[in-house]
Amino acid sequence: PYQMVQDEMILNHFKAHVMNQSLRDQEFEIKLPPELEAQGVKITQAQPTTKLKAGGSAEVHMFILFPKSVFNAYGEARLKLQVRETTTGTQQDLDVIAVGPNNNQARYSSGGS
């Protein structure tokens, strides 16, 4: 579910289902919050925005590149993506869990003789 790229970087693929439930055409963008960008997280999408007709929907594919340091001991990184309608500025956060290598250094023993 993840790929190691470059040095100490993890790549995850995500897809979001975006729906326009309004009566007018809308344009959406999905971005990282500034605090994630400051940690070196990067997002790549085929298009910077997604245009939807009234009542329309689309599946948006994106790749997110993370430094290994943002993952917890169990190989998870919890983050929020920002989904914003560009005309009105209405924004909604999207909770996402990225996966990476297990950094748990604990060792378990079966306790045999």
C-alpha positions in Angstrom: 0.0 0.0 0.0 3.0 2.3 0.1 6.3 2.8 -1.7 9.7 3.8 -0.4 11.1 6.5 -2.7 14.2 8.7 -2.5 15.9 8.7 0.9 13.6 8.3 3.9 10.5 9.3 1.9 7.2 7.3 1.7 4.7 7.6 -1.2 1.0 6.8 -0.7 -1.8 6.8 -3.4 -5.2 8.1 -2.4 -8.4 8.6 -4.2 -11.3 10.9 -3.0 -14.8 10.8 -4.2 -16.0 14.4 -4.7 -19.7 15.2 -5.2 -21.4 18.4 -6.2 -24.8 18.4 -4.5 -25.6 22.0 -5.4 -27.7 23.3 -8.2 -24.7 25.1 -9.9 -21.4 24.0 -11.4 -18.5 24.1 -8.9 -14.7 23.7 -8.9 -12.9 22.0 -6.1 -9.3 21.8 -5.0 -7.6 19.5 -2.6 -4.6 20.8 -0.7 -2.4 20.1 2.3 -2.6 22.4 5.3 0.5 24.6 5.7 1.7 22.7 8.8 2.1 19.5 6.8 3.9 21.3 4.0 6.3 22.7 6.6 7.1 19.1 7.6 8.1 18.3 4.0 4.8 16.5 3.0 4.0 17.0 -0.8 0.8 16.3 -2.8 0.7 15.6 -6.5 -2.5 15.5 -8.6 -3.1 15.2 -12.3 -5.0 18.5 -12.2 -4.9 21.2 -9.6 -8.7 21.5 -9.5 -11.7 19.4 -10.3 -14.7 20.9 -12.1 -18.1 19.4 -11.5 -21.5 20.1 -13.1 -24.5 20.5 -10.7 -25.2 17.1 -9.3 -22.0 15.6 -10.7 -19.3 13.6 -9.0 -15.7 12.6 -9.7 -12.9 10.4 -8.3 -9.8 12.4 -7.7 -6.5 10.5 -7.6 -3.5 11.9 -5.7 -0.1 10.9 -4.5 1.2 12.1 -1.2 4.9 12.0 -0.4 5.9 11.9 3.3 9.1 12.0 5.2 9.5 8.8 7.2 9.6 10.9 10.4 5.9 11.7 10.3 4.9 8.1 10.8 4.2 6.7 14.2 5.7 3.5 15.7 2.9 1.4 14.0 3.6 2.8 10.5 0.6 5.3 10.4 0.4 9.0 9.8 -2.9 10.7 10.4 -3.6 13.9 8.5 -6.2 16.2 7.3 -6.5 17.3 3.7 -8.4 20.5 2.8 -11.1 20.3 0.2 -12.2 23.7 -0.9 -14.7 25.0 -3.4 -12.8 27.7 -5.3 -15.7 30.1 -6.0 -17.2 30.4 -2.5 -14.1 29.4 -0.5 -16.2 26.9 1.4 -13.8 24.3 2.9 -14.1 20.9 4.5 -11.4 18.8 6.1 -10.9 15.2 5.0 -9.3 12.8 7.5 -6.8 10.4 6.0 -4.6 7.7 7.4 -1.4 7.1 5.4 0.6 3.9 5.9 4.3 3.4 5.9 7.0 1.1 7.4 6.4 -0.1 10.9 8.8 1.8 13.1 7.9 -0.1 16.3 11.2 -1.3 17.8 9.6 -3.4 20.5 10.7 -7.0 20.5 8.3 -9.7 21.6 9.3 -13.1 23.1 7.2 -16.2 23.2 8.9 -17.1 26.5 9.8 -20.6 25.6 12.6 -22.7 27.3 
